[in-house]
Amino acid sequence: MWRSNCAVERRHHFRLWKPLAALGTSILVYALLQSHAQEQRLVAAVFALTVVLWATETFPIGVTSLGAMAMLSLAAGVPETEAFSGLGSPIIPLFIGSLILAKAMEVTGLSKRVALLVLKREWPTRTPGHLMLTLCLFTGTVSLFLSNTATTAMMMPIALSILTALDAKSSRAPYAIGLLLALTFSANVSVGTPIGTPPDLLAVQQVQEAAHRDLTFGLWMSFGIPITAMLILAVWAVLMLLFGQKAPDTRKAQQETAQELQSLPPMSS
């Protein structure tokens, strides 16, 4: 934990070359766009400055983002109502709310309990293919309503404990790689609801602004769920093809999850 905290601190440690590199890139972009309008050159310069500050992590990403909006208004001549209009989008509180719910499920242990309840059944752990497919389906289902990042973070410790129980080492390492990749890929391809990932929310907003049509929750699910199901099955098939050889006996996972579930405190006192 101490090393992890130190790594976070060092990541945002200030170095003089970082803002100088960002400033130099901004000036270069401004000079290269001589044939463009002055306002376009200034906006491009602010954009280049922001990207380099993000890439070098000179400051926390949130601070850089807010600073970019301020610079658009102060230096590039963009009206403040337009520069800060994104903060008033209904997508922002919706996204924040989903992250808060995901954190609440993680802190209370509800997400882990639900996952263990699923994995302690006989069918999910009958074969290596069943186990990977179960994790793919469960991860994809959760990611329909939580962000893909939060879902992967929630499922990763569970998958690691299962791999530990299976003793997935040495020659069995390929299956371990496939199982962990199944979490990230399943969470990323889960596009069955408009709140699953930030790009979905942006798409809803852009369709409403450009085409003047509301993509309701139900309408999105009518085409999003079939797409998600096909993509998850494709992820599972490809990963089993590439990493399914020499897979361990997954029946041990049922015993591991049952024991871990019993070790959890009761849901009510």
Solvent accessible surface area in square Angstrom, and as a share of the most:
residue,aa,sasa,rsa
1,M,181,0.81
2,W,187,0.66
3,R,194,0.71
4,S,61,0.40
5,N,77,0.39
6,C,24,0.14
7,A,49,0.38
8,V,77,0.44
9,E,122,0.55
10,R,161,0.59
11,R,122,0.45
12,H,48,0.21
13,H,99,0.44
14,F,103,0.43
15,R,117,0.43
16,L,120,0.59
17,W,145,0.51
18,K,21,0.09
19,P,33,0.21
20,L,101,0.50
21,A,40,0.31
22,A,0,0.00
23,L,93,0.46
24,G,38,0.36
25,T,47,0.28
26,S,11,0.07
27,I,105,0.53
28,L,102,0.51
29,V,38,0.22
30,Y,63,0.24
31,A,42,0.33
32,L,128,0.64
33,L,46,0.23
34,Q,133,0.59
35,S,107,0.69
36,H,89,0.40
37,A,59,0.45
38,Q,97,0.43
39,E,102,0.46
40,Q,103,0.46
41,R,37,0.13
42,L,46,0.23
43,V,55,0.32
44,A,25,0.19
45,A,11,0.08
46,V,13,0.08
47,F,135,0.56
48,A,11,0.09
49,L,28,0.14
50,T,6,0.04
51,V,59,0.34
52,V,28,0.16
53,L,15,0.08
54,W,97,0.34
55,A,83,0.65
56,T,29,0.17
57,E,41,0.19
58,T,2,0.01
59,F,76,0.31
60,P,64,0.40
61,I,96,0.49
62,G,46,0.44
63,V,87,0.50
64,T,7,0.04
65,S,35,0.22
66,L,99,0.49
67,G,28,0.27
68,A,14,0.11
69,M,33,0.15
70,A,35,0.27
71,M,55,0.25
72,L,42,0.21
73,S,27,0.17
74,L,154,0.76
75,A,60,0.47
76,A,3,0.02
77,G,52,0.50
78,V,26,0.15
79,P,68,0.43
80,E,108,0.48
81,T,104,0.61
82,E,112,0.50
83,A,11,0.09
84,F,75,0.31
85,S,69,0.44
86,G,44,0.43
87,L,93,0.46
88,G,68,0.65
89,S,13,0.08
90,P,102,0.64
91,I,20,0.10
92,I,67,0.34
93,P,83,0.52
94,L,81,0.40
95,F,60,0.25
96,I,87,0.44
97,G,29,0.28
98,S,8,0.05
99,L,73,0.36
100,I,108,0.55
101,L,112,0.56
102,A,8,0.06
103,K,115,0.49
104,A,47,0.36
105,M,54,0.24
106,E,89,0.40
107,V,109,0.63
108,T,104,0.60
109,G,26,0.25
110,L,75,0.37
111,S,4,0.03
112,K,67,0.29
113,R,39,0.14
114,V,58,0.33
115,A,1,0.01
116,L,0,0.00
117,L,70,0.35
118,V,50,0.29
119,L,3,0.02
120,K,65,0.27
121,R,139,0.51
122,E,112,0.50
123,W,109,0.38
124,P,9,0.06
125,T,1,0.01
126,R,123,0.45
127,T,53,0.31
128,P,33,0.21
129,G,11,0.11
130,H,43,0.19
131,L,0,0.00
132,M,0,0.00
133,L,25,0.12
134,T,10,0.06
135,L,1,0.01
136,C,0,0.00
137,L,79,0.39
138,F,29,0.12
139,T,0,0.00
140,G,1,0.01
141,T,75,0.43
142,V,24,0.14
143,S,0,0.00
144,L,18,0.09
145,F,98,0.41
146,L,11,0.05
147,S,5,0.03
148,N,31,0.16
149,T,102,0.59
150,A,24,0.19
151,T,0,0.00
152,T,22,0.13
153,A,57,0.44
154,M,19,0.08
155,M,1,0.00
156,M,51,0.23
157,P,77,0.49
158,I,2,0.01
159,A,0,0.00
160,L,87,0.43
161,S,25,0.16
162,I,0,0.00
163,L,15,0.08
164,T,106,0.62
165,A,28,0.21
166,L,1,0.01
167,D,71,0.37
168,A,15,0.12
169,K,135,0.57
170,S,99,0.64
171,S,67,0.43
172,R,94,0.34
173,A,37,0.28
174,P,51,0.32
175,Y,0,0.00
176,A,14,0.11
177,I,87,0.44
178,G,0,0.00
179,L,0,0.00
180,L,49,0.24
181,L,58,0.29
182,A,0,0.00
183,L,0,0.00
184,T,41,0.24
185,F,85,0.35
186,S,0,0.00
187,A,0,0.00
188,N,81,0.42
189,V,30,0.17
190,S,0,0.00
191,V,39,0.23
192,G,0,0.00
193,T,0,0.00
194,P,10,0.07
195,I,35,0.18
196,G,0,0.00
197,T,9,0.05
198,P,45,0.29
199,P,85,0.54
200,D,11,0.05
201,L,9,0.04
202,L,94,0.47
203,A,39,0.30
204,V,32,0.19
205,Q,42,0.18
206,Q,98,0.44
207,V,47,0.27
208,Q,90,0.40
209,E,100,0.45
210,A,84,0.65
211,A,66,0.51
212,H,158,0.70
213,R,147,0.54
214,D,90,0.47
215,L,31,0.15
216,T,80,0.46
217,F,86,0.36
218,G,49,0.47
219,L,61,0.30
220,W,20,0.07
221,M,61,0.27
222,S,73,0.47
223,F,87,0.36
224,G,1,0.01
225,I,62,0.31
226,P,65,0.41
227,I,72,0.37
228,T,7,0.04
229,A,47,0.37
230,M,124,0.55
231,L,70,0.35
232,I,7,0.03
233,L,91,0.45
234,A,52,0.40
235,V,20,0.12
236,W,71,0.25
237,A,50,0.39
238,V,79,0.45
239,L,6,0.03
240,M,45,0.20
241,L,132,0.66
242,L,108,0.54
243,F,41,0.17
244,G,17,0.16
245,Q,102,0.45
246,K,152,0.64
247,A,29,0.22
248,P,5,0.03
249,D,64,0.33
250,T,2,0.01
251,R,154,0.56
252,K,91,0.39
253,A,0,0.00
254,Q,59,0.26
255,Q,118,0.52
256,E,48,0.21
257,T,1,0.00
258,A,31,0.24
259,Q,118,0.53
260,E,32,0.14
261,L,24,0.12
262,Q,152,0.68
263,S,86,0.56
264,L,41,0.20
265,P,95,0.59
266,P,107,0.67
267,M,142,0.63
268,S,88,0.57
269,S,161,1.04
